[in-house]
């Protein structure tokens, strides 16, 4: 194989590798965006739960509810 053919093969391999890396990066970026949205939803839900008053404060202190 001549030097030019060797360089052409290397370039073709590098181009394939770059394309695969690009596809992989795009998949990862989409997944990160999905996970960020999910985290935001969980964070909002947690804040909602923290802001709600506890309906049964005695149960949260280890006391047995009256129906027991």
Residue frames relative to the residue before (quaternion, step in Angstrom):
aa qw qx qy qz dx dy dz
X 1.0000 0.0000 0.0000 0.0000 0.00 0.00 0.00
X 0.4125 -0.7118 0.5097 0.2516 3.56 -0.89 0.91
X 0.6728 -0.4914 0.3659 0.4147 3.54 -1.30 0.30
X 0.6410 0.5218 -0.3281 0.4574 3.59 0.99 -0.79
X 0.6570 0.4955 -0.3140 0.4735 3.59 0.92 -0.84
X 0.6243 0.5362 -0.3283 0.4637 3.56 1.04 -0.81
X 0.6638 0.4931 -0.2996 0.4759 3.59 0.94 -0.86
X 0.6371 0.5250 -0.3304 0.4576 3.59 1.00 -0.76
X 0.6434 0.5105 -0.3158 0.4750 3.57 1.00 -0.81
X 0.6517 0.5121 -0.3132 0.4636 3.57 0.94 -0.87
X 0.6540 0.5085 -0.3112 0.4657 3.59 0.92 -0.88
X 0.6486 0.5087 -0.3208 0.4665 3.58 0.94 -0.86
X 0.6495 0.5047 -0.3159 0.4728 3.59 0.95 -0.82
X 0.6576 0.5077 -0.3098 0.4624 3.59 0.94 -0.86
X 0.6374 0.5211 -0.3303 0.4616 3.58 0.99 -0.79
X 0.6452 0.5070 -0.3178 0.4751 3.59 0.99 -0.83
X 0.6541 0.5155 -0.3079 0.4601 3.56 0.96 -0.86
X 0.6522 0.5089 -0.3114 0.4676 3.58 0.96 -0.85
X 0.6465 0.5119 -0.3242 0.4636 3.60 0.95 -0.81
X 0.6626 0.4927 -0.3088 0.4721 3.59 0.94 -0.84
X 0.6436 0.5124 -0.3185 0.4709 3.59 0.98 -0.78
X 0.6316 0.5302 -0.3217 0.4652 3.57 1.03 -0.78
X 0.6538 0.5006 -0.3099 0.4753 3.59 0.93 -0.89
X 0.6507 0.5175 -0.3089 0.4619 3.56 0.97 -0.87
X 0.6523 0.5150 -0.3048 0.4652 3.57 0.95 -0.88
X 0.6515 0.5123 -0.3162 0.4616 3.59 0.95 -0.82
X 0.6334 0.5163 -0.3285 0.4736 3.59 1.01 -0.79
X 0.6676 0.5016 -0.2979 0.4625 3.56 0.94 -0.88
X 0.6372 0.5231 -0.3268 0.4620 3.58 0.99 -0.78
X 0.6407 0.5091 -0.3219 0.4761 3.60 1.00 -0.81
X 0.6685 0.5007 -0.3029 0.4589 3.58 0.91 -0.90
X 0.6333 0.5175 -0.3297 0.4717 3.59 0.98 -0.80
X 0.6439 0.5125 -0.3242 0.4665 3.60 0.95 -0.82
X 0.6358 0.5164 -0.3254 0.4724 3.61 0.99 -0.82
X 0.6828 0.4878 -0.2868 0.4621 3.58 0.89 -0.92
X 0.6194 0.5281 -0.3425 0.4692 3.59 1.08 -0.66
X 0.6424 0.5082 -0.3220 0.4748 3.59 1.00 -0.79
X 0.6530 0.5066 -0.3111 0.4692 3.56 0.96 -0.85
X 0.6453 0.5153 -0.3150 0.4678 3.58 0.96 -0.84
X 0.6354 0.5214 -0.3258 0.4671 3.59 0.98 -0.79
X 0.6512 0.5074 -0.3157 0.4678 3.59 0.97 -0.84
X 0.6553 0.4974 -0.3103 0.4764 3.58 0.95 -0.84
X 0.6381 0.5304 -0.3185 0.4583 3.57 0.99 -0.85
X 0.6568 0.5006 -0.3087 0.4720 3.61 0.95 -0.88
X 0.6577 0.5100 -0.3076 0.4613 3.57 0.95 -0.90
X 0.6418 0.5191 -0.3217 0.4638 3.58 0.97 -0.81
X 0.6463 0.5076 -0.3173 0.4733 3.58 0.97 -0.81
X 0.6226 0.5314 -0.3363 0.4657 3.58 1.02 -0.78
X 0.6852 0.4848 -0.2880 0.4610 3.56 0.88 -0.92
X 0.6476 0.5162 -0.3208 0.4597 3.58 1.02 -0.73
X 0.6989 0.4810 -0.2698 0.4553 3.59 1.06 -0.70
X 0.5814 0.5698 -0.3840 0.4357 3.60 1.20 -0.37
X 0.4546 -0.6569 0.5145 0.3117 3.57 -1.02 0.75
X 0.4850 -0.6466 0.4998 0.3114 3.55 -1.11 0.66
X 0.4021 -0.7446 0.4846 0.2214 3.57 -0.72 1.07
X 0.7860 0.1899 -0.0994 0.5799 3.56 1.06 -0.64
X 0.1435 -0.8400 0.5197 0.0612 3.54 0.29 1.27
X 0.6225 0.5535 -0.3575 0.4224 3.62 1.03 -0.68
X 0.6385 0.5251 -0.3341 0.4527 3.62 1.01 -0.72
X 0.6562 0.5156 -0.3243 0.4454 3.55 1.05 -0.67
X 0.6869 0.4492 -0.2818 0.4970 3.59 1.27 -0.31
X 0.6280 -0.5804 0.3266 0.4026 3.56 1.22 0.32
X 0.4950 0.6440 -0.4403 0.3826 3.61 1.21 0.13
X 0.4750 -0.6625 0.4988 0.2943 3.54 -1.09 0.67
X 0.4838 -0.6566 0.4874 0.3119 3.61 -0.88 0.88
X 0.6492 -0.5801 0.3332 0.3619 3.61 -1.11 0.67
X 0.6620 0.5301 -0.3290 0.4154 3.64 1.03 -0.54
X 0.5961 0.5590 -0.3791 0.4342 3.65 1.21 0.12
